[in-house]
């Protein structure tokens, strides 16, 4: 399951996020989103956890908690298989 974390402190690195989520189970991948020009953190990251039960526990436990003085938001990434399907729906039909 892929998890999105927002409002991260700018000094956090991948290892910090890994340690935060490993308390709840196996972490497969941590991807900190960085600015392409200066390599600084943009304040959000993605974490892949292969076991859904562990991922859901991490989400519920870490959402709205303070990490390094910032209240982080943690949510499951939900993929929309047809993101623009509503554009094709006629309201008159």
Secondary structure as a PSIPRED ss2 file (coil, helix, strand):
# PSIPRED VFORMAT (PSIPRED V4.0)

   1 X C   1.000  0.000  0.000
   2 X E   0.000  0.000  1.000
   3 X E   0.000  0.000  1.000
   4 X E   0.000  0.000  1.000
   5 X E   0.000  0.000  1.000
   6 X E   0.000  0.000  1.000
   7 X C   1.000  0.000  0.000
   8 X C   1.000  0.000  0.000
   9 X C   1.000  0.000  0.000
  10 X C   1.000  0.000  0.000
  11 X C   1.000  0.000  0.000
  12 X C   1.000  0.000  0.000
  13 X C   1.000  0.000  0.000
  14 X H   0.000  1.000  0.000
  15 X H   0.000  1.000  0.000
  16 X H   0.000  1.000  0.000
  17 X H   0.000  1.000  0.000
  18 X H   0.000  1.000  0.000
  19 X H   0.000  1.000  0.000
  20 X H   0.000  1.000  0.000
  21 X H   0.000  1.000  0.000
  22 X H   0.000  1.000  0.000
  23 X C   1.000  0.000  0.000
  24 X C   1.000  0.000  0.000
  25 X C   1.000  0.000  0.000
  26 X C   1.000  0.000  0.000
  27 X C   1.000  0.000  0.000
  28 X C   1.000  0.000  0.000
  29 X E   0.000  0.000  1.000
  30 X E   0.000  0.000  1.000
  31 X E   0.000  0.000  1.000
  32 X E   0.000  0.000  1.000
  33 X E   0.000  0.000  1.000
  34 X E   0.000  0.000  1.000
  35 X C   1.000  0.000  0.000
  36 X C   1.000  0.000  0.000
  37 X C   1.000  0.000  0.000
  38 X C   1.000  0.000  0.000
  39 X C   1.000  0.000  0.000
  40 X C   1.000  0.000  0.000
  41 X E   0.000  0.000  1.000
  42 X E   0.000  0.000  1.000
  43 X E   0.000  0.000  1.000
  44 X E   0.000  0.000  1.000
  45 X E   0.000  0.000  1.000
  46 X E   0.000  0.000  1.000
  47 X E   0.000  0.000  1.000
  48 X E   0.000  0.000  1.000
  49 X C   1.000  0.000  0.000
  50 X C   1.000  0.000  0.000
  51 X C   1.000  0.000  0.000
  52 X H   0.000  1.000  0.000
  53 X H   0.000  1.000  0.000
  54 X H   0.000  1.000  0.000
  55 X H   0.000  1.000  0.000
  56 X H   0.000  1.000  0.000
  57 X H   0.000  1.000  0.000
  58 X H   0.000  1.000  0.000
  59 X H   0.000  1.000  0.000
  60 X H   0.000  1.000  0.000
  61 X H   0.000  1.000  0.000
  62 X H   0.000  1.000  0.000
  63 X C   1.000  0.000  0.000
  64 X C   1.000  0.000  0.000
  65 X C   1.000  0.000  0.000
  66 X E   0.000  0.000  1.000
  67 X E   0.000  0.000  1.000
  68 X C   1.000  0.000  0.000
  69 X C   1.000  0.000  0.000
  70 X E   0.000  0.000  1.000
  71 X E   0.000  0.000  1.000
  72 X C   1.000  0.000  0.000
  73 X E   0.000  0.000  1.000
  74 X E   0.000  0.000  1.000
  75 X E   0.000  0.000  1.000
  76 X E   0.000  0.000  1.000
  77 X C   1.000  0.000  0.000
  78 X C   1.000  0.000  0.000
  79 X C   1.000  0.000  0.000
  80 X C   1.000  0.000  0.000
  81 X C   1.000  0.000  0.000
  82 X C   1.000  0.000  0.000
  83 X C   1.000  0.000  0.000
  84 X C   1.000  0.000  0.000
  85 X H   0.000  1.000  0.000
  86 X H   0.000  1.000  0.000
  87 X H   0.000  1.000  0.000
  88 X H   0.000  1.000  0.000
  89 X C   1.000  0.000  0.000
  90 X C   1.000  0.000  0.000
  91 X C   1.000  0.000  0.000
  92 X C   1.000  0.000  0.000
  93 X C   1.000  0.000  0.000
